[in-house]
C-alpha cells in the first residue's frame, strides 16, 4: 500500500482479534483463539483482545468477575506460551473511563496484578488496553478514574505507569463528529486538514501516552482520506491541550 510517497509494508500491519461475544469462559476462549487462527490463516495473532469483559459486572459481583478474569488470563498466557498469540489485552467500552462507584468499573491496577500472578516468575503478556477516545469522549485523558498507589490518575497515565500500551477505539465518535466540529476548533487545525474525519483522527492520534487510534474503513475514498495523515506527525502536547481546552469550553456551553 502506498500513499503520498509513504509506503506501508506487510511488517507494519499488526493482526488483532477479539472473541465474538462477551463470554470469558476458558473453554470458549480456547475455541475462539483456534477459530481465529483458522479464519485468518495464521500461526500467531499479534494481539488477542478479551472484548468488553466489564459487561459481566452487571450480572456478577466483583469478586466473581475477577476470579473469572484470572481463569481467562490463564488461557491467554498459555496461548502465548504455545505460540498462538504474541500478547493479549482488554478491549473495553465503559470499564476504564467511568467512576469507581459505577457497577461495571474496571480497576486496571487489580487487572494487571492478576496477570502478574498468573504469569508467576515470568513476565506477563497482558500488554494492551483499548477504550474509546475521541472529541466527544475525552474521559481517558481528562478524568482520573484509576487509583495507583493512592494517587488518582487518568486511564492513560495509569496505563503508562503500569507498562501497558493504550489504544483508542471509536476515534471518529462513531461518525458523530462529521459536520459537527465548531469553526473555532476547525481553525486550530490549519488548512492542511480538509475534512472533519481527518481532524478527528489527527486529534485522537495526538493524545499523549496513546500508542495508536483505530478507525474502520470499507471504501477506498475513506482509506485515501485517512492515509493523508500519514504525511504529518501527531500534534505536540501543547497544541493537543489547546484543542482539548476548546472542546471542554464547547461541552460546558452545551
N, C-alpha and C positions, 0 to 999 in steps of 0.2 A: 504494500500500500504506500502511496506517495502523495504528498500534498505540499505545494509551495517549496519544493526542493528539500522537504523534510521526509525522510524515509522511516517506515516502521517495519522492523524485521520480525520474523517469527519469534525470536528470543524476547522481544519486547511485550509479547502477549502473555498475560497471566490467566490461567484457566481456573475459574472458581465455580463452585457448585453448592446448592443448598438442597436439603431434603425437601420432598414435595409438600408435606404437611407439617404441623407443629408438634408432632409426636416425637419424643426423645427416648423412647424405649430402646435399650441396647440392640435387641434383635432387629428392630425396624431400621435403626441407623446402619447396622451392618449391611442389611439388604439394600438400602438406598445408596450406600457407597459403591457396592458391587454393580448396581444398576447404572449408576452414573458413569463408572469406568467403562461399562459396556456401551452405553449410549454415546459417549464421547470418543470411544476408540482409543483410550489412553491407558498407560500403565500406572501413571501417577497424576493426581489432581493437585495443583499448586496450593489452593486454599479451599478447605471444606467448611461451609458455614452451617451451624445449627440455627434454624430460622425461627425468629420470634418466640424464643422459649418463655418469655415473660407472660405470654397469654395463659400459661398453666397456673399462674398465681391467682387467677380468677376462680380456680377450681380446687386448689390445694393450698395448705399453709406453707410459709417459707421453709420450715424445716424439711418437709416432704419434698418440696421443689429442689432445694439444694442437694438433697440426697440423690434425687433423680439426675440432677446435673452431674454429680460425681460419677455415676454409672455411665452417663453419656460420654464424659471425658475419658473414661477408661477405654471406651470403644475408639475414641479419636486417637489416643496415644498408641493404642495397639495398631491402628491403621497406619500411623506414621512409621512405627517400627517395622511393619510389613511392607513398606514402600508404596502403599496405596494412596496416601495423601502426604504432602510435604509439611503442611501446617493446618491449623483449624482456628475457627473463631465463632463469634456470635453475631448474627445479623438481626438487629433489633429494630423496633419502631418506637415504642414509648419508653422501654425499660430504663435506659440510661439518661433520659432527658427530663424525667419527671421528679417531683419531690419525694423524699424518703417516706413520707406519710401515704403515698399512693399505693394501692393494693398490688400493682404489678411492677413495682420499683425493683431495679436490679442493683445490687451492691458490687461494684467492679472489684474492689479490694478482696471481698469474700470469694468472688468467682475466680480471681487469679490465685488465691491461696489454695482453693480446691484443686486447680490444675497442678500447682506445685506439689501438693500432697500426692496426687495420683501419679505424677512422674517419679516420685521417690528421690533417689540420689542422682537422677538425670535432669537436665534442663527440660522444662515442659515446652510443649509446642502450641500452646494457646497463645497466639501471636497477633490476632486481628479482632477488632470490633467494628461493626458497621451500624450507622444510625443516620436518620435524616438530618441534613443540614442544607439550608438554602436561605434566600432573602426573607422568606416568611416563617422559617423555623430556625431561629438562631440560638436556641437554648444550649446547644452543645458548647458554644463559645461563651455565652453570657451568664448562664445560670449555674451556680455552684451546687450541683446535686450530689456530689460524691464526697465522702469523708475519708481522708487518708492521714493517718497519724494525728487525728484530732484537728485537721485543717480541712476546711470546706473548699472544694475545687470543682471547676467545670469538668465534664467528662473528658474533654480534650486534654486538659492539663493532667488529670488523674491517669489517663491512659499513657501519656508520655512518661510519667514518673514510674509507672509500673512496667515500662518496657514494651508496651503494646503499640501497634500501628492502628491509627484511626482512619476509617474510610467513610465518606459521605454518600448516602443514597438520596434519591429524590432531589437532585441538585437543581432541577427546574421547578420545584414546588408542584410537581405533577402537572406541569404546563400552566399553572395558575399565574406565573409571572408574566406571561406573554400579554403584551398590551396594557400592563398594569404598573410598570415601573414609572414613578413620578419623574418629571422633567429635571428637577433639581438633582436627582440621583443619576439620571442618564448622563447629564453634563459632566459628572465627575469621572466618567469612564473615558472621555475624549472621543474623537471622531473615528478611531481605529475600529471600535466595536460597533457594528452596524445594527445588530438585532438584539432583542431582549434575551433571546436564548444565549447568545454569546456573552452578554453582560452578566447574566445569572451564573453561567458556568465559570466565567472569569472570577466572579466574586467567591463562589464556593471553593474553587481550586486554590485561591489565595489565602484560605483560612490558616492561621498559624497552627502548627502541630498536626495538620491533616496530611496524610500520605497522598490521597487522591480523591477525586469527586467523580462518582459514577453517573452515567447518563445512558438511557436506552434509545436506540435509533433503528428504524426499519426502512427509511427512504434514503436514497443516495444523496439527495439535496441536503438532508439534515446531517449526514455524515460529513459532507464537504463544509457545511456551515460551521460545524463544531470543530473540525480539524483545523480550521483557521486559527484557533487559539494556540495550536502547536508552534506557531511562529512567534509567540510572545511569552515572556516569563510571567509567572504569577505576580500580583502586586506585592510591594513591600508592606511590612506590617503597619506602618504609619498610614498608608493610603487605604488599606483594608479597614483600619479602625475609623477613618474619616467616613467611609461609606456606611459602616455599621452604625455610627452615631446618627447619620441621616435616616437610616432605616428605623432606628429607635424613635426618632422625632416623629416620623410619619405614623408609626404604630401608636404612639401616645395620642396623637391628634385624632386618630380613628377610634 
